[in-house]
């Protein structure tokens, strides 16, 4: 994972704890609001049903990278998969995936392509191919910094993207509050991009640029991520 590979252990642990603290605070606030509504004496069953429907329609699933991994492990349909990371340690993984087959490649450090072929009936080949397609786990700490907080803004232009019904989020840590910035970023760091996700939070298109900085603000590295699932 970019941040866990580059930051010293103490800084990485602090960032993960900070992220968890922000998410816990948000979840606690949501739980309090839910409890307040459920214990209130006003409103009838019809009103509660309407509220529940409105909440579902306006739900904000965020970005769930585990959903992508689940799609790779147990494909519910045929799709083309792409994951790229531009950095000092680049990653490029791409494949056509069906419920029964995997046919793609993984880029090697010298730029050559390692072919990936697997059939579901051969579990060993399937697991080996999956091991070469799950580089997406390397951006989990990067996504954790912006997921479910003020850096993500739901836009109104989701619709059909890559064959899926989507929700569009713009991503920009410039929206962070002073507290979020202090807890989650070093001076000079930022994340900016866009994500289109399903109602379950599965990203079918994502582009994200980020910079990693030391505590003194000096630049460590610039990174660019691309992710896509295109339904066939």
JORAPE-V24332 format. One record per run of one state. SS is the DSSP state (alpha for helix, beta for strand, coil for the rest). FROM is the first residue (numbers start at 0). TO is the last residue. If there is no record, write none. Layout:
BEGIN
ss-><SS	SS>
from-><FROM	FROM>
to-><TO	TO>
END
This chain:
BEGIN
ss-><coil	alpha	coil	alpha	coil	alpha	coil	alpha	coil	beta	coil	beta	coil	beta	coil	beta	coil	alpha	coil	alpha	coil	beta	coil	beta	coil	beta	alpha	coil	alpha	coil	beta	coil	beta	coil	beta	coil>
from-><0	1	6	8	39	44	57	64	73	78	86	90	97	100	107	112	119	122	131	134	146	151	154	158	161	163	172	175	177	184	189	197	202	213	218	231>
to-><0	5	7	38	43	56	63	72	77	85	89	96	99	106	111	118	121	130	133	145	150	153	157	160	162	171	174	176	183	188	196	201	212	217	230	231>
END
